[in-house]
Amino acid sequence: MLGVEQVVVEAVRFEPIVAVGGGVGPVGRSAAVVVSVRPTAWWRRRCGRCLRRCPGYDQGRGGAVVAHVRCRACATFLEAAAPRVRCAEHGVTVAAVPWARHGAGHTRAFDDLVAWFATRMSKTALATYLRVGWATVGAIIARVMADADAAAGDRLDGITRIGVDEISYKRGYKYLTVVVDHATRRVLWLAEGRSKSTLAQFFALLGPDGATRIELVSADGADWIFNAVRDACPNAQICLDPFHVVKWAGDALDEVRREVWNTARKTGHGAQAKTLKAARWALWKNPEHLTDAQRGKLATIAATNKPLYRAYLLKEQLP
């Protein structure tokens, strides 16, 4: 029922919520379920960081209370002793327990739940929904990601195809540079800023040998990405993403349309200029989505304005 394993339940009781964990329970709930537990024999006297068996040091500073599940009816807490051990590598530290990560105030199951929600909603909404502090959400995400990174090993080992892009935050006033691995579809690295020097930090982390193994880099055509890849990855080819290629083709087509429209307007061909001005959407839309009126405008352009119609055909020939 608790969703935790390798524990022995010793007792269950109800207590006022303000008396549990120093008021960390959900606001407005009068009682909480407190489950007294202890770990199974395998977990006794193990370092909370490396899980090595260690000699005991003391019984700690009293029982530790860990929030487990916070539902609308009541809150559930796990209560257990928090002895300390003396680890040869990490010194005096709290002994490991199977239900929580080292130094955590919540169970692994609750940490994983918060991390899952964090990929699907904003931090503020998550904190409100699960009734935890805004800063607590960040601390939980850091713990879960540390475990995921340790399990995944070296993310930068053996990568050959990467994607580089930027993402804005703080209402578009700040940017992050993001690098992904196309083979695993995982985020490899990110940093604040969007410049050649920012991306150079990733290639420095990758090292000369790793940068030499990069074969393909997908990007949006930004000069700072081109320059950073050219300087660091001698064997890499830059692949432009289809979205920006189509956008650039559309912008070039519209530039030609404006040029012929201005020429027609300045030379006294008012009717032709009016037709060209109203033909923007006919030139931009996919052929299968054109209306009868828009097909008629394209036919008129094909008969009367070869340069613009040729630009339209070049745009349509893009794969």
Short mmCIF file of the C-alpha atoms (twelve columns), coordinates in Angstrom:
data_MODEL
# 
_entry.id   MODEL 
# 
loop_
_atom_site.group_PDB 
_atom_site.id 
_atom_site.type_symbol 
_atom_site.label_atom_id 
_atom_site.label_alt_id 
_atom_site.label_comp_id 
_atom_site.label_asym_id 
_atom_site.label_seq_id 
_atom_site.Cartn_x 
_atom_site.Cartn_y 
_atom_site.Cartn_z 
_atom_site.pdbx_PDB_model_num 
ATOM 1   C CA . MET A 1   0.000   0.000  0.000   1 
ATOM 2   C CA . LEU A 2   2.870   2.385  0.744   1 
ATOM 3   C CA . GLY A 3   4.727   1.577  -2.452  1 
ATOM 4   C CA . VAL A 4   8.015   0.971  -0.641  1 
ATOM 5   C CA . GLU A 5   9.967   -2.282 -0.416  1 
ATOM 6   C CA . GLN A 6   12.524  -3.908 1.889   1 
ATOM 7   C CA . VAL A 7   10.955  -2.381 4.992   1 
ATOM 8   C CA . VAL A 8   9.364   -3.751 8.135   1 
ATOM 9   C CA . VAL A 9   6.256   -1.925 9.388   1 
ATOM 10  C CA . GLU A 10  6.296   -1.694 13.168  1 
ATOM 11  C CA . ALA A 11  3.312   0.536  13.938  1 
ATOM 12  C CA . VAL A 12  0.695   2.850  12.443  1 
ATOM 13  C CA . ARG A 13  -0.901  5.816  14.185  1 
ATOM 14  C CA . PHE A 14  -2.785  9.040  13.520  1 
ATOM 15  C CA . GLU A 15  -1.414  12.389 14.673  1 
ATOM 16  C CA . PRO A 16  -2.297  16.060 14.241  1 
ATOM 17  C CA . ILE A 17  -0.668  17.227 11.042  1 
ATOM 18  C CA . VAL A 18  1.180   20.140 12.652  1 
ATOM 19  C CA . ALA A 19  2.971   17.700 14.955  1 
ATOM 20  C CA . VAL A 20  4.446   15.696 12.097  1 
ATOM 21  C CA . GLY A 21  7.650   16.827 10.451  1 
ATOM 22  C CA . GLY A 22  7.499   20.329 11.847  1 
ATOM 23  C CA . GLY A 23  4.434   21.380 9.877   1 
ATOM 24  C CA . VAL A 24  5.471   20.079 6.464   1 
ATOM 25  C CA . GLY A 25  2.110   18.450 5.793   1 
ATOM 26  C CA . PRO A 26  -0.576  19.920 3.545   1 
ATOM 27  C CA . VAL A 27  -2.181  23.052 4.855   1 
ATOM 28  C CA . GLY A 28  -5.728  22.656 6.154   1 
ATOM 29  C CA . ARG A 29  -5.563  18.912 6.950   1 
ATOM 30  C CA . SER A 30  -6.142  18.048 10.608  1 
ATOM 31  C CA . ALA A 31  -4.568  14.579 10.783  1 
ATOM 32  C CA . ALA A 32  -1.882  12.451 9.188   1 
ATOM 33  C CA . VAL A 33  -1.084  8.765  9.020   1 
ATOM 34  C CA . VAL A 34  2.338   8.045  10.520  1 
ATOM 35  C CA . VAL A 35  3.848   4.655  9.705   1 
ATOM 36  C CA . SER A 36  6.809   3.563  11.845  1 
ATOM 37  C CA . VAL A 37  9.195   1.469  9.766   1 
ATOM 38  C CA . ARG A 38  12.693  0.026  9.816   1 
ATOM 39  C CA . PRO A 39  14.824  -1.308 6.963   1 
ATOM 40  C CA . THR A 40  15.430  -5.006 6.428   1 
ATOM 41  C CA . ALA A 41  18.700  -6.564 7.577   1 
ATOM 42  C CA . TRP A 42  20.573  -6.026 4.288   1 
ATOM 43  C CA . TRP A 43  20.293  -2.230 4.653   1 
ATOM 44  C CA . ARG A 44  21.591  -1.926 8.195   1 
ATOM 45  C CA . ARG A 45  24.778  0.071  8.774   1 
ATOM 46  C CA . ARG A 46  25.347  0.996  5.117   1 
ATOM 47  C CA . CYS A 47  26.704  4.349  3.957   1 
ATOM 48  C CA . GLY A 48  23.966  6.576  2.591   1 
ATOM 49  C CA . ARG A 49  26.203  7.622  -0.311  1 
ATOM 50  C CA . CYS A 50  28.018  4.492  -1.498  1 
ATOM 51  C CA . LEU A 51  26.009  1.697  0.241   1 
ATOM 52  C CA . ARG A 52  29.167  0.091  1.667   1 
ATOM 53  C CA . ARG A 53  28.778  -1.748 4.947   1 
ATOM 54  C CA . CYS A 54  30.310  0.462  7.665   1 
ATOM 55  C CA . PRO A 55  30.769  0.449  11.442  1 
ATOM 56  C CA . GLY A 56  28.104  2.280  13.377  1 
ATOM 57  C CA . TYR A 57  28.814  5.743  14.759  1 
ATOM 58  C CA . ASP A 58  25.750  6.789  16.790  1 
ATOM 59  C CA . GLN A 59  21.962  6.826  16.703  1 
ATOM 60  C CA . GLY A 60  21.813  10.235 15.058  1 
ATOM 61  C CA . ARG A 61  19.610  13.059 16.222  1 
ATOM 62  C CA . GLY A 62  16.404  11.138 16.737  1 
ATOM 63  C CA . GLY A 63  13.836  9.701  14.387  1 
ATOM 64  C CA . ALA A 64  13.607  10.935 10.809  1 
ATOM 65  C CA . VAL A 65  10.186  11.698 9.339   1 
ATOM 66  C CA . VAL A 66  9.840   11.374 5.576   1 
ATOM 67  C CA . ALA A 67  6.779   12.603 3.690   1 
ATOM 68  C CA . HIS A 68  5.379   9.859  1.519   1 
ATOM 69  C CA . VAL A 69  2.056   10.530 -0.217  1 
ATOM 70  C CA . ARG A 70  -0.014  13.675 0.051   1 
ATOM 71  C CA . CYS A 71  -3.601  13.083 -0.944  1 
ATOM 72  C CA . ARG A 72  -6.745  15.136 -0.423  1 
ATOM 73  C CA . ALA A 73  -7.944  13.026 2.505   1 
ATOM 74  C CA . CYS A 74  -4.794  12.865 4.615   1 
ATOM 75  C CA . ALA A 75  -1.025  12.920 4.463   1 
ATOM 76  C CA . THR A 76  1.111   9.824  4.924   1 
ATOM 77  C CA . PHE A 77  4.537   9.903  6.593   1 
ATOM 78  C CA . LEU A 78  7.191   7.282  7.205   1 
ATOM 79  C CA . GLU A 79  8.949   7.472  10.579  1 
ATOM 80  C CA . ALA A 80  12.202  5.630  11.293  1 
ATOM 81  C CA . ALA A 81  15.409  5.879  13.272  1 
ATOM 82  C CA . ALA A 82  18.241  7.776  11.577  1 
ATOM 83  C CA . PRO A 83  21.503  6.231  12.828  1 
ATOM 84  C CA . ARG A 84  24.856  7.376  11.489  1 
ATOM 85  C CA . VAL A 85  27.766  5.274  10.269  1 
ATOM 86  C CA . ARG A 86  31.456  5.972  9.763   1 
ATOM 87  C CA . CYS A 87  32.336  5.434  6.082   1 
ATOM 88  C CA . ALA A 88  35.992  5.132  5.072   1 
ATOM 89  C CA . GLU A 89  35.324  7.289  2.007   1 
ATOM 90  C CA . HIS A 90  32.565  9.686  3.076   1 
ATOM 91  C CA . GLY A 91  33.178  9.989  6.814   1 
ATOM 92  C CA . VAL A 92  30.328  10.183 9.309   1 
ATOM 93  C CA . THR A 93  27.024  10.149 7.439   1 
ATOM 94  C CA . VAL A 94  23.431  9.035  7.865   1 
ATOM 95  C CA . ALA A 95  22.885  5.358  7.109   1 
ATOM 96  C CA . ALA A 96  21.138  4.386  3.901   1 
ATOM 97  C CA . VAL A 97  17.445  3.473  3.820   1 
ATOM 98  C CA . PRO A 98  15.605  1.717  0.982   1 
ATOM 99  C CA . TRP A 99  12.675  4.112  0.799   1 
ATOM 100 C CA . ALA A 100 14.474  7.436  0.217   1 
ATOM 101 C CA . ARG A 101 17.524  8.905  -1.464  1 
ATOM 102 C CA . HIS A 102 20.314  10.175 0.743   1 
ATOM 103 C CA . GLY A 103 19.454  13.533 2.310   1 
ATOM 104 C CA . ALA A 104 15.909  13.509 0.897   1 
ATOM 105 C CA . GLY A 105 12.799  14.559 2.779   1 
ATOM 106 C CA . HIS A 106 10.508  12.437 0.606   1 
ATOM 107 C CA . THR A 107 10.398  8.826  -0.512  1 
ATOM 108 C CA . ARG A 108 11.805  7.666  -3.827  1 
ATOM 109 C CA . ALA A 109 8.287   7.058  -5.099  1 
ATOM 110 C CA . PHE A 110 7.267   10.635 -4.306  1 
ATOM 111 C CA . ASP A 111 10.484  12.025 -5.838  1 
ATOM 112 C CA . ASP A 112 9.846   10.067 -9.028  1 
ATOM 113 C CA . LEU A 113 6.240   11.269 -9.134  1 
ATOM 114 C CA . VAL A 114 7.337   14.906 -8.868  1 
ATOM 115 C CA . ALA A 115 9.970   14.423 -11.579 1 
ATOM 116 C CA . TRP A 116 7.396   12.850 -13.904 1 
ATOM 117 C CA . PHE A 117 4.984   15.740 -13.396 1 
ATOM 118 C CA . ALA A 118 7.820   18.249 -13.904 1 
ATOM 119 C CA . THR A 119 8.122   17.137 -17.551 1 
ATOM 120 C CA . ARG A 120 4.439   17.842 -18.126 1 
ATOM 121 C CA . MET A 121 3.555   21.019 -16.232 1 
ATOM 122 C CA . SER A 122 5.143   24.169 -14.874 1 
ATOM 123 C CA . LYS A 123 7.047   24.158 -11.617 1 
ATOM 124 C CA . THR A 124 4.534   26.497 -9.968  1 
ATOM 125 C CA . ALA A 125 1.552   24.380 -10.998 1 
ATOM 126 C CA . LEU A 126 3.290   21.236 -9.781  1 
ATOM 127 C CA . ALA A 127 4.106   22.751 -6.400  1 
ATOM 128 C CA . THR A 128 0.465   23.789 -5.972  1 
ATOM 129 C CA . TYR A 129 -0.955  20.452 -7.117  1 
ATOM 130 C CA . LEU A 130 1.211   18.263 -4.876  1 
ATOM 131 C CA . ARG A 131 1.334   20.825 -2.058  1 
ATOM 132 C CA . VAL A 132 5.104   21.114 -1.785  1 
ATOM 133 C CA . GLY A 133 7.375   24.128 -1.751  1 
ATOM 134 C CA . TRP A 134 8.553   25.649 -5.036  1 
ATOM 135 C CA . ALA A 135 12.181  25.191 -3.985  1 
ATOM 136 C CA . THR A 136 11.421  21.609 -2.930  1 
ATOM 137 C CA . VAL A 137 10.413  20.767 -6.507  1 
ATOM 138 C CA . GLY A 138 13.823  21.912 -7.741  1 
ATOM 139 C CA . ALA A 139 15.652  19.897 -5.088  1 
ATOM 140 C CA . ILE A 140 13.675  16.760 -5.973  1 
ATOM 141 C CA . ILE A 141 14.387  17.184 -9.695  1 
ATOM 142 C CA . ALA A 142 18.108  17.540 -8.921  1 
ATOM 143 C CA . ARG A 143 18.089  14.294 -6.912  1 
ATOM 144 C CA . VAL A 144 16.245  12.307 -9.563  1 
ATOM 145 C CA . MET A 145 18.469  13.636 -12.354 1 
ATOM 146 C CA . ALA A 146 21.602  12.778 -10.371 1 
ATOM 147 C CA . ASP A 147 20.399  9.174  -10.148 1 
ATOM 148 C CA . ALA A 148 19.499  9.109  -13.850 1 
ATOM 149 C CA . ASP A 149 22.903  10.491 -14.835 1 
ATOM 150 C CA . ALA A 150 24.693  7.926  -12.693 1 
ATOM 151 C CA . ALA A 151 22.674  5.105  -14.264 1 
ATOM 152 C CA . ALA A 152 23.177  6.387  -17.807 1 
ATOM 153 C CA . GLY A 153 26.952  6.633  -17.477 1 
ATOM 154 C CA . ASP A 154 28.883  9.007  -19.725 1 
ATOM 155 C CA . ARG A 155 26.331  10.737 -21.961 1 
ATOM 156 C CA . LEU A 156 29.089  12.073 -24.217 1 
ATOM 157 C CA . ASP A 157 30.669  8.707  -24.971 1 
ATOM 158 C CA . GLY A 158 30.437  7.602  -28.597 1 
ATOM 159 C CA . ILE A 159 28.140  10.344 -29.922 1 
ATOM 160 C CA . THR A 160 28.388  11.039 -33.667 1 
ATOM 161 C CA . ARG A 161 25.186  12.886 -34.576 1 
ATOM 162 C CA . ILE A 162 23.965  15.841 -32.567 1 
ATOM 163 C CA . GLY A 163 21.430  18.632 -32.837 1 
ATOM 164 C CA . VAL A 164 22.001  22.184 -31.640 1 
ATOM 165 C CA . ASP A 165 19.236  24.691 -30.969 1 
ATOM 166 C CA . GLU A 166 18.290  27.525 -28.671 1 
ATOM 167 C CA . ILE A 167 15.281  27.951 -26.428 1 
ATOM 168 C CA . SER A 168 14.029  31.145 -24.822 1 
ATOM 169 C CA . TYR A 169 12.748  31.621 -21.285 1 
ATOM 170 C CA . LYS A 170 11.846  34.521 -19.007 1 
ATOM 171 C CA . ARG A 171 9.400   35.848 -21.659 1 
ATOM 172 C CA . GLY A 172 11.987  35.478 -24.375 1 
ATOM 173 C CA . TYR A 173 14.588  37.723 -22.775 1 
ATOM 174 C CA . LYS A 174 17.036  34.921 -21.958 1 
ATOM 175 C CA . TYR A 175 18.208  31.909 -23.937 1 
ATOM 176 C CA . LEU A 176 19.593  28.427 -23.391 1 
ATOM 177 C CA . THR A 177 21.752  26.545 -25.888 1 
ATOM 178 C CA . VAL A 178 20.643  22.900 -26.029 1 
ATOM 179 C CA . VAL A 179 22.556  19.952 -27.530 1 
ATOM 180 C CA . VAL A 180 20.761  16.640 -28.145 1 
ATOM 181 C CA . ASP A 181 21.929  13.201 -29.258 1 
ATOM 182 C CA . HIS A 182 19.973  12.108 -32.335 1 
ATOM 183 C CA . ALA A 183 20.780  8.436  -31.729 1 
ATOM 184 C CA . THR A 184 19.217  8.286  -28.255 1 
ATOM 185 C CA . ARG A 185 17.003  11.403 -28.490 1 
ATOM 186 C CA . ARG A 186 18.366  12.562 -25.126 1 
ATOM 187 C CA . VAL A 187 19.497  16.013 -24.054 1 
ATOM 188 C CA . LEU A 188 23.273  15.895 -23.729 1 
ATOM 189 C CA . TRP A 189 24.046  19.377 -22.488 1 
ATOM 190 C CA . LEU A 190 22.650  22.879 -22.056 1 
ATOM 191 C CA . ALA A 191 23.962  26.242 -20.912 1 
ATOM 192 C CA . GLU A 192 22.836  29.829 -20.638 1 
ATOM 193 C CA . GLY A 193 23.384  32.025 -23.681 1 
ATOM 194 C CA . ARG A 194 23.345  31.571 -27.452 1 
ATOM 195 C CA . SER A 195 26.737  32.377 -28.905 1 
ATOM 196 C CA . LYS A 196 29.809  30.763 -30.364 1 
ATOM 197 C CA . SER A 197 31.546  30.902 -26.990 1 
ATOM 198 C CA . THR A 198 28.569  29.185 -25.317 1 
ATOM 199 C CA . LEU A 199 28.598  26.248 -27.747 1 
ATOM 200 C CA . ALA A 200 32.399  26.094 -27.541 1 
ATOM 201 C CA . GLN A 201 31.984  25.083 -23.880 1 
ATOM 202 C CA . PHE A 202 30.236  21.888 -25.012 1 
ATOM 203 C CA . PHE A 203 32.967  20.996 -27.492 1 
ATOM 204 C CA . ALA A 204 35.606  21.664 -24.813 1 
ATOM 205 C CA . LEU A 205 33.760  19.245 -22.534 1 
ATOM 206 C CA . LEU A 206 33.622  16.729 -25.384 1 
ATOM 207 C CA . GLY A 207 37.368  16.989 -25.933 1 
ATOM 208 C CA . PRO A 208 39.337  16.971 -29.198 1 
ATOM 209 C CA . ASP A 209 38.873  13.234 -29.780 1 
ATOM 210 C CA . GLY A 210 35.147  13.382 -29.142 1 
ATOM 211 C CA . ALA A 211 34.711  16.441 -31.369 1 
ATOM 212 C CA . THR A 212 36.575  14.680 -34.180 1 
ATOM 213 C CA . ARG A 213 34.060  11.810 -34.041 1 
ATOM 214 C CA . ILE A 214 31.107  14.131 -34.676 1 
ATOM 215 C CA . GLU A 215 29.805  13.433 -38.181 1 
ATOM 216 C CA . LEU A 216 26.532  15.369 -38.456 1 
ATOM 217 C CA . VAL A 217 25.197  18.468 -36.711 1 
ATOM 218 C CA . SER A 218 21.621  19.598 -37.290 1 
ATOM 219 C CA . ALA A 219 21.014  23.305 -36.740 1 
ATOM 220 C CA . ASP A 220 18.854  26.217 -37.805 1 
ATOM 221 C CA . GLY A 221 21.504  28.050 -39.818 1 
ATOM 222 C CA . ALA A 222 22.619  30.499 -37.132 1 
ATOM 223 C CA . ASP A 223 26.115  31.828 -37.835 1 
ATOM 224 C CA . TRP A 224 27.331  31.250 -34.283 1 
ATOM 225 C CA . ILE A 225 26.492  27.530 -34.561 1 
ATOM 226 C CA . PHE A 226 28.249  27.258 -37.937 1 
ATOM 227 C CA . ASN A 227 31.373  28.967 -36.633 1 
ATOM 228 C CA . ALA A 228 31.587  26.905 -33.436 1 
ATOM 229 C CA . VAL A 229 31.128  23.609 -35.310 1 
ATOM 230 C CA . ARG A 230 33.628  24.596 -38.009 1 
ATOM 231 C CA . ASP A 231 36.299  25.407 -35.433 1 
ATOM 232 C CA . ALA A 232 35.797  22.354 -33.206 1 
ATOM 233 C CA . CYS A 233 34.543  19.514 -35.444 1 
ATOM 234 C CA . PRO A 234 36.692  19.098 -38.584 1 
ATOM 235 C CA . ASN A 235 34.763  16.019 -39.796 1 
ATOM 236 C CA . ALA A 236 31.238  17.287 -39.187 1 
ATOM 237 C CA . GLN A 237 28.659  18.224 -41.790 1 
ATOM 238 C CA . ILE A 238 25.950  20.707 -40.840 1 
ATOM 239 C CA . CYS A 239 22.398  19.663 -41.740 1 
ATOM 240 C CA . LEU A 240 19.813  22.408 -41.924 1 
ATOM 241 C CA . ASP A 241 16.460  21.522 -40.429 1 
ATOM 242 C CA . PRO A 242 13.518  21.403 -42.914 1 
ATOM 243 C CA . PHE A 243 11.466  24.013 -41.060 1 
ATOM 244 C CA . HIS A 244 14.008  26.774 -41.585 1 
ATOM 245 C CA . VAL A 245 14.779  25.705 -45.171 1 
ATOM 246 C CA . VAL A 246 11.088  26.050 -46.074 1 
ATOM 247 C CA . LYS A 247 10.891  29.347 -44.171 1 
ATOM 248 C CA . TRP A 248 13.884  30.775 -46.042 1 
ATOM 249 C CA . ALA A 249 12.398  29.678 -49.373 1 
ATOM 250 C CA . GLY A 250 9.116   31.367 -48.470 1 
ATOM 251 C CA . ASP A 251 10.915  34.563 -47.457 1 
ATOM 252 C CA . ALA A 252 12.877  34.581 -50.742 1 
ATOM 253 C CA . LEU A 253 9.672   34.074 -52.734 1 
ATOM 254 C CA . ASP A 254 7.984   36.944 -50.929 1 
ATOM 255 C CA . GLU A 255 10.993  39.153 -51.605 1 
ATOM 256 C CA . VAL A 256 10.672  38.454 -55.348 1 
ATOM 257 C CA . ARG A 257 6.931   39.179 -55.143 1 
ATOM 258 C CA . ARG A 258 7.577   42.559 -53.509 1 
ATOM 259 C CA . GLU A 259 10.176  43.438 -56.157 1 
ATOM 260 C CA . VAL A 260 7.873   42.731 -59.110 1 
ATOM 261 C CA . TRP A 261 4.988   44.443 -57.309 1 
ATOM 262 C CA . ASN A 262 7.064   47.607 -56.790 1 
ATOM 263 C CA . THR A 263 8.203   47.503 -60.419 1 
ATOM 264 C CA . ALA A 264 4.622   47.182 -61.684 1 
ATOM 265 C CA . ARG A 265 3.419   49.951 -59.405 1 
ATOM 266 C CA . LYS A 266 6.170   52.369 -60.390 1 
ATOM 267 C CA . THR A 267 5.747   51.730 -64.126 1 
ATOM 268 C CA . GLY A 268 2.037   52.479 -64.114 1 
ATOM 269 C CA . HIS A 269 0.701   48.910 -64.250 1 
ATOM 270 C CA . GLY A 270 -1.789  49.404 -61.443 1 
ATOM 271 C CA . ALA A 271 -3.991  46.402 -62.212 1 
ATOM 272 C CA . GLN A 272 -0.999  44.044 -62.305 1 
ATOM 273 C CA . ALA A 273 0.358   45.504 -59.103 1 
ATOM 274 C CA . LYS A 274 -3.003  44.940 -57.403 1 
ATOM 275 C CA . THR A 275 -3.068  41.314 -58.571 1 
ATOM 276 C CA . LEU A 276 0.477   40.692 -57.287 1 
ATOM 277 C CA . LYS A 277 -0.280  42.235 -53.912 1 
ATOM 278 C CA . ALA A 278 -3.300  39.988 -53.450 1 
ATOM 279 C CA . ALA A 279 -1.430  36.841 -54.556 1 
ATOM 280 C CA . ARG A 280 0.663   36.366 -51.439 1 
ATOM 281 C CA . TRP A 281 -1.342  33.497 -49.945 1 
ATOM 282 C CA . ALA A 282 -1.730  31.804 -53.343 1 
ATOM 283 C CA . LEU A 283 2.072   31.714 -53.625 1 
ATOM 284 C CA . TRP A 284 2.632   30.506 -50.062 1 
ATOM 285 C CA . LYS A 285 0.012   27.764 -49.743 1 
ATOM 286 C CA . ASN A 286 0.549   24.147 -50.722 1 
ATOM 287 C CA . PRO A 287 -1.025  23.349 -54.124 1 
ATOM 288 C CA . GLU A 288 -3.514  20.887 -52.620 1 
ATOM 289 C CA . HIS A 289 -4.894  23.593 -50.333 1 
ATOM 290 C CA . LEU A 290 -5.478  26.275 -52.966 1 
ATOM 291 C CA . THR A 291 -8.946  27.623 -53.615 1 
ATOM 292 C CA . ASP A 292 -10.277 28.068 -57.160 1 
ATOM 293 C CA . ALA A 293 -9.684  31.811 -56.945 1 
ATOM 294 C CA . GLN A 294 -6.076  31.285 -55.823 1 
ATOM 295 C CA . ARG A 295 -5.446  28.825 -58.658 1 
ATOM 296 C CA . GLY A 296 -6.687  31.498 -61.030 1 
ATOM 297 C CA . LYS A 297 -4.210  34.008 -59.586 1 
ATOM 298 C CA . LEU A 298 -1.335  31.541 -60.065 1 
ATOM 299 C CA . ALA A 299 -2.400  30.958 -63.664 1 
ATOM 300 C CA . THR A 300 -2.370  34.712 -64.283 1 
ATOM 301 C CA . ILE A 301 1.112   35.020 -62.746 1 
ATOM 302 C CA . ALA A 302 2.370   32.095 -64.869 1 
ATOM 303 C CA . ALA A 303 1.167   33.869 -68.009 1 
ATOM 304 C CA . THR A 304 2.240   37.408 -67.193 1 
ATOM 305 C CA . ASN A 305 5.201   37.280 -64.750 1 
ATOM 306 C CA . LYS A 306 7.810   34.625 -65.508 1 
ATOM 307 C CA . PRO A 307 10.350  35.658 -62.796 1 
ATOM 308 C CA . LEU A 308 7.813   35.389 -59.970 1 
ATOM 309 C CA . TYR A 309 6.353   32.141 -61.278 1 
ATOM 310 C CA . ARG A 310 9.857   30.653 -61.569 1 
ATOM 311 C CA . ALA A 311 10.524  31.604 -57.906 1 
ATOM 312 C CA . TYR A 312 7.240   29.888 -56.974 1 
ATOM 313 C CA . LEU A 313 8.257   26.699 -58.801 1 
ATOM 314 C CA . LEU A 314 11.661  26.676 -57.087 1 
ATOM 315 C CA . LYS A 315 9.936   26.893 -53.702 1 
ATOM 316 C CA . GLU A 316 7.610   24.012 -54.594 1 
ATOM 317 C CA . GLN A 317 10.512  21.829 -55.716 1 
ATOM 318 C CA . LEU A 318 11.934  21.656 -52.206 1 
ATOM 319 C CA . PRO A 319 11.670  18.057 -50.887 1 
# 
